[in-house]
Each structure stands twice: as structure tokens, then as C-alpha cells.
Amino acid sequence: MSESKELRFDEISEGFTAREAIDAAKRCLNCKNPVCVKGCPIEHNIPGFIQQLSMGNIGNAMQIINEKSNLPAICGRVCPHEKQCEGHCILNKKDAKIRVGKLERFIADFDSDMGLIRENIAPKVRGKVAIIGSGPAGLTVAGDLARQGFNVVIYEGEKELGGVLLYGIPKYRLPKDVVRREIRKIESLGVTFITNCMVGRDITIDEMVERGFDAVFVGTGTALPKKLEVPGCDLRGVVQSSYFLRTVSLFQDGSLGRQEVPLKVNDNVCIIGAGNVAMDAARTALRMGAQNVTVIYHRTESEIPALRTEYEEAVEEGVQFMWNTSTLELIGKRGKLKEIRLSTPDGEKIIPMDVVLIAIGSRPANRIVSTTSGIEVNEAGYVVIKEKPYGMTTRKGIFAGGDVVHTPQTVVLAMKEAKNVAKGIAQFVDAKKLLEE
């Protein structure tokens, strides 16, 4: 393991310089029927902000972005652009697509670095809304409602806001300072943050209603990872990837000692699963000094759920892959993992292993639902919502969105859902106020 690979937690993808960004923006054809917009889940006015950038009007470009996104510096880095806006760009036919993500990132970074004048803040007189959770869904609902004149309070169980953005995405993909900067922008809209407050334990939804909130939004994501149902899954050394990524993040912030990270230098590591979380875990394991990292997937390379770019970068960094391979048993000695027994295309194999990281998905926790009445969930534990007003649960005035409603998705899909729920909340509160009058 080379020293350079161990230390590469700095952001990998470099942003545009001002000259590069403007030159790239000038290449946009400003199509009459822009298919890039159709490819964007939140329907960004992509030609609009790119045209403003091409003329050097970065403030105007930022205003256009703010109409749709509360987290542009984050989306510009972690959205699956290859499948969405950039994947739909007609210049793809000439292998010369517009790098929409990097342009959005440049505008957002420039706006923050230069301290441009912020938008006017609407008076907070339209109603009072509580947000549970400060991940992409919670921050999006908060930003949208604050801009429309709602008094918004976010409740977060951790000591710092950001949710999966802060604790689940490695800093080489999304620097933590970028997340904190975007959260400060949300705060500047007049949103109040209450941290170290676990809803369901420190406060309940019933108590929020008693305190005068007109509506409550549940955006707690999928906090519980799915377990691997094979013999030996409870051995020491078998760890959930989400937990591993969280400990690495806390270690890097100085909140945990290195010994608390469940991976030692020169460990042999395998990851079970092949989604984006699996790629993050594999590449992070290398950076934390693992000797060998192998991803085990029960299907073929062409069927992996991870983004192609994430897979290719993992291969380039030295992650190995075993296709059409299933885990049969985790073998230990005195309660500690020692080997893994696999079913491979070449027959059964037993391989020495120090750490197994599980990345096979997650599901919602029931802490909030179990401490309040009237909120129904489906058989998988996901919260059931209505179409009108969009996002409202089976309990009047309580809304939900993001991964707690659907199976886990990308950041921008959580934002798309959250923007629709924000509209539903606004409609509900307006009608409630009208009836009260």
C-alpha cells in the first residue's frame, strides 16, 4: 500500500477555473427543447443558468439555480449526471457533452467564495413547520418553505447537521466543508436548527403539535441497514458499510480515535454488495490502509447498481471484484472473523478475511412511528403517504418524504420528492389558516 493511496482523502474531482467554466458554458447550444432539463429530476433551468454564466453573470446564474435547488454545490458533485442531465445532452452524440454538474458546482462555489449578496428573505408569517432530519430531503423542504415565508425548525439527532451528506458520503467525493457551507445557506434563509435532539426519545410529534407547529415533515431516511442472513454474520469483523463510513467520517473530524474505526492497516477486506455505498466503502477501505479490498457480487459486472464512473474509479484504485459469487458462510475463531466461504463460478472457495463490510441496502427505523399514533407504514416499514396534499401521511398535518417513504435513492431524487412534499405542506397550512380565520 503506497503512502499516496493512504492519504488520498482530498477531493478527487477538480472543479473548473473561471476561464474553463465560461468557455464550457459557451459551448451550450441553448436548445429550443432542452432534453437536459427533461433528464434532471428537479427540472433545473439548465440552459438558463449556463447562458448567464457564459456572459459572466454569475449572480444571475445563482438566482436561477436557487429557484430549483437548495444544495447546488452538493448536487454538482454527487448527482449521477451521466444518467441524468449530461446523459441526455444532444452533444453526447459527438462525445462532447456539456459538463452540467461541474458548471453548477462552479457557480455555487463562486457564490460562496465571493460572498455574493443573498436573496431577499420573506417574512416568517405564513405558518410554522417542524422538520425531522437534516439530510437532503429535510434540507430541501426547509429551504423551499423558508423562501415562501414559513417559520421552519429542523430537529436533528446528531450533534451536527447533514445526515447522509455528512456521515455517509466519503470526503474524497463530497468534502465536509462543502456540506457545512450549504447548510449555512439554508440557515441564512431564517431556518432554525436544534441538534442533539432525537425525535421519539427527546421529543415526540405529539409534543411538536402541542408547541404550535402547523405541520411536521419526517425526513429521517433509512437508518437501519439490512442484515446478511448467513451463518457467522454476528462475528467480530463483520460490519455494516454505513457504520464503517460513519466511523471514518467521525475519525477524520477528530470525534473518534483511529482504534474505533473497524478496520486496521493491512487488513484483508471484502464488501458484499455492488451499489454506490459498496463502492464508497471499498475505496474508503483502501484509503484507511487495507491491504486488499474485494467486492463480492452475486450477478455480473453489467448488472451492478453502482454508477459506472464509481465502478471504474474503484477498479483504477485497485479494488478487486468477484462476479457471480455468493456468500455461504462467515467463519470465525473465538468470535472473530477469520475466513469467508463463497460459491463462485469455479466452485466453493474459502478465503482468509479480516473484515467483511455489508452493503446490501437499508430500511427505515420505527422510532418516530412507534412513538406517535396514526402514521401507517407498509409491510416493508416505509411510511404511507397521500397524493393530495402530496406527502401527507395517514395522520393529518404530518408529512413524510425521501428514503423513509421509498427505497433508498440518490440525493437529487430525494430532493425531487421533497420539493413536491414542500408544495403539499404549503397547500395544507394555507388551507388550515384559512379555515381558522
N, C-alpha and C positions, 0 to 999 in steps of 0.2 A: 504494500500500500504506500503510494508516494505521498509525500507531505502535501503537495499541491492539491491532491484529491481530498485529503482530510480537511483542508481549510477552505474549500470552495463553497462556503455558505453565502458568499456575496451574490447579489442578483446576477443571474446568468445572462438574461436578455437585456441588451443595451438599448437605451432609448435613442430617439432621433436628436440631433442637434437642431437648432432653429433653421439653419440653411437646409438641412436634409428634410425636415418636416415640410417646409414651404415648397421645396422642389417636388416632393412626393405628392403634396396636395394639388399642385398644378397639373398633375397627370390625370386627375379625376375628370371623366367625360361629362359629369353633371347630367346623367341620363334623364330623358323625359319620363321614363317609367323605371325608377331605380330599383333593381332587383336586390341590391344590398340591403335596402330597408325591409323588404319582404323577408330576408333571411335573418333579420335581427328580432329576437323575441320581444323586445320592448319598443320596436319600430322607431329607433333613433332617426332623426333627420340627418342622415349621414352626409348626403351631398351639401346640405345647408352649412354644417359646421366645417366641412372640408373647404368649401368655397370661401368662407370667411377667413379661414387660416391661409389660404392661397394668396389673399390680399393683405395679410399681416394683421387682420382684425381679430386678435386672439381673445379679447374680451367678449366680442360678439359671438365668437365660436363657442366660448364657455357658456354664454347665456342660452344658446341653442341646446347644448348638451344638458344643461340644468333642467330643461323642460321635460326631459325623459329619465335622466339618471341622477341618482344621489351619490353614486360611487364610481365615477368615471376612471379615476386613477387605478382602481382595483380591477374594474372590468377590462380596461385597456391592457392589463397584464394577464389575467387568468381566464377570460372568456374563451370558449372554443371557436375562435374566429374562423378557423379553417372549415368548420361545419356551418357557420352562420353567415355573417356579412361578407367576409372575404371569400368564402366558398361560393357565394352567389355572384360575385363581381364578374361582369362580362369580359373584363380583361384577363380573366383566368384562361380564356381560350388561347391567348398569346403568352401564357405563363408570366404575366406581368401585372398581377392583381394589385389593387391599391391596399396598402397596409393600414387598414382602418383602425385596428387595435393600437398600433404604435402612434398613430396620429391622435387618437383620443387620449392616450396616455400622455403624449407631449403637451397637449392643450391643458390637461388637468394639472400636470406637474408645473408647467409655466405659471398657471394661475396661482398655485400655492407659493411657488418660489418667489414670485414678484409681489405677492400680497395685493393682487388686484382688488378694486372696490367690490364689495359683495352686493348681492341683490337686496332690494328693499324687503324688510321683514313685515309681514302682515300682522296687525294687532291680534292678540290671542283672545278673541271674544266669541268664537264660533262654537266652542264646546271643549270638553276635557276628555282626553283619551289616554288610557294606560297601555303600554306595550310591554309584553313579557318576552325577553330575549333580545340580544343586540347583534344577531347575525345579519346576513344580507336582507332577509325578509323584514325583520324588525326595524332595521335602519331605514329601509326604503319606505315603509309605511310611515315612520316617524317624520322623515324628510318631506314626503308628499303632503301629509296633514299639516305640518308646521307651516309650510309655504301657503296653505289655504286658510290660515288663521285659527288653527286648533292649538290648544294648550296640551302638549304631549309630554308624558313622563315615561321613560324607559326603566324597567326593573331588570337588573342583571345579577345572576347568582355569583358570578366570578368577581374578582377584585378589579378587573379591567374589562372594558367593553370590546366587542369584536366577534365573539363566538368562534365559529369555524375559521373565519378570516384570520384571526389572531393565533388560535391554537391548533388549527388543523391543516393549514397550507404552509409548507416549508418556506423559510425566508429567502431561499435562492429563487423561488418563484414569485413570492409576494413579501417584500420587506415589511417588517412590522411598523416601521415609522410611516410608511405609506398608509397603512390601515389607521393608525392613530391620527394622521393628518386628515383623512376623510371623515373620521368621527368628529374631529374638532369642527369641521364644516357643518355637520349636522347640528352640533351644539350651538353654532353661531346663528342658526335659524330660530333659536329660542327653545330648543328641546332640553328637558331636564333629565339628568341621569342619576339613578340610585343603584349603586353597586353593592356587592356582598349581601344581596337580598334574594334569598331563594324562595320563589313563589311556590306555595304548597307547604312550606315549612315556616318561613318568617312572616309571610302574609298570604292571604288567600284571595281568590277572585271575589268572594262574597264581601270581604273587607274592603276591597277596592271599590266595589259598587257603593258600599256604605260611606266611603270617603268622597263620593260625589262624581266619580267618573261616569261619563255618559256612555262609553263603550270601552271594551277591553279587547286587545289583539294578542293572541297566543302565537308566538313565532319561535318556539323552543327547539325546532329541528328534530333530528333523530339521535337522541342522546345515548341509546343503548345499542352496542354492537351485537351482531348475530354471532352465536357460538358455533364452533365447529363440532359437529356431533360424531366424533371418532374416539376410540379408546386413547387415553393419555392426554386429553385436551386440558386437564387441570394440573399438569406438571409445571413446576417452575421452569421458566424459559419459554413458555407458550404465552404470548402476549397479543392483545388486540393492537392492530396498527394505529388506530386512533389514539390509544393511550400512549403508545410509543412516540408518536408525533407530538403529542401534548407535552410529554416529559422533556423532549428535546427543546421545544419552544421555551418552556419554563427554565431549563438549564441555561439556555442562551441569554435569558433575561436576568440570570442570577438568582432566581427564586428557588432553584433546586441544585443540589450538588451533583457532580458527574456520576457518583455512585448510584443515584436514584434513577438514572436512565437505564432501562433494562437491556442493555447491550454493551459489551466490553470490547475494547480494541482487540482485533484478531479473531473475533467470534466468527463461526460459520453460521450464516443466516439464510433462512428461506422465507418467502412471502407466499401465502396461499390466497389466490385471487389475482385478477389482472385488470382491475379498474384503475381510475386515476389515483385513488388512495393507495393502491398497491404500488403504483409507480413512485408516488411520493415517499412511501415507506422504504422502498428498495434503494432509492437514490440517497435518502437521508441516512440509511444504514451505512452506505459506503462512506459518506462524509463523517460519520461518527467512528470510523476506523474498522469496520467489519472486513474480514479477510476475503470472504466470498459471499456473494449475495445471489440467490437463485429464486426466480418467480416460478411457482408451480401452478399450472392452469389446466383444467380438465378438457378444454377444447383446443382449437387450432389458433395459430397466430392471426389469421384473418378475422377471427371471431372475438378478439379481445375488446372489452368495453372501453378501455382507455383510449384517449386521443392518440392518433398515430404519431404526432410530434413528441408526445410524452414517452411513448414506447421507444421511438428511435433515439431519443436523447438518453434513455436508460441503457440501451444497448451500447451506445457510444461511450458511456461512462464505465462500462464493464459489468453491468447486470446480466446474469445468465438466465435462460428460460428453458423450462421443460414443458413441452406441449403434450396434449392428450394424456395427462398424468393426474391421477387422483391419490389423495392421502388415505391410507388404510389404517395406520396406527402411529401414535407417537410413543416412543419407547424411552423409559427413564430408568434411573438408578437412584435409590434413596430420595425419591420425589423430584429429581432434577432431570430435565430432558437430556437425552444422550444420542438418540437416533430417530430417524423417521422412515417408516415403511411405506413404499409407494407402489402403485400399479402403473406401469409405464408401457408404451408400445412394445418394448423389448422384454416384458415380463415384470415380475415383482423385484424391487430393489430395496435394500436397506442402506441408508446413507447417514454418516455421523453428522450431528447437527447440534449447535449450541442454543440457537434462538429460532423460534417459529413465530412469525408475525401474521396474524389473521386479518384478512381484508376481504370479507365476503358479504359486506353490507351492514346495515344498521336499521333500527326500528325506534319508534317514539317511546319515551318513558311515560308512565301514567301518573306521575306525582301530582300534576296540576289537575288532571281529570278526576283523580280519586279523591281530591280534597274539595271538590265543588260538585254541585248537582246539576243535572240537566244537559250535560255535554255528552253526546253519544259518539262512540268510536266504532269502526268496522271490525271484522274478525281479525284483522292484522294489527289493530291498535291505532290506526290512523283516524284523526278527527273527521267526522262527517260535517260537510258544510252545504249551504244552500246557494242557489243561483241568484235569488232576489231576497234581500240585498246580498250581493255577491260576497261570499266568505263568512256569512254568519252561521254559527253552529246551531245546534238544536236548542240552545238556550238564547233567549232574546238579549241582544246587546253584546254578546260575546262572539268574537270573530277569531278566525284562525287562517293561517296561510304558510306557504313554504313547505319544507320537508315534513312537518308534523301532519300535513294533510295528504301529501303524495309521497311516493317512494323518493329517496334522495336524488336530487337533480343538480345541475350546475348552478353557480352563483347567479347568472343572469336569468335563468328560468325561475329561480326563487324570487328574483326581483320582479319579473313579469307578473307572477301570481300576486305578489304583494301590492303592486300598483293597482291591480283590479280590486283587491280587498280594500285598499285605501278609499277607492271610489265608493264601495259599498258602505264603508263606515261613515263617510261624509254624508251619503244619502240618508242613512239611518238616523244619525244625530240631528241633521236638519229637520227631518220629519218629526223626531221626538220633541225638539224645541218648539216646532210649530204647534204641535198638539198641546204642549204645556202652556203656551200662550193663549 
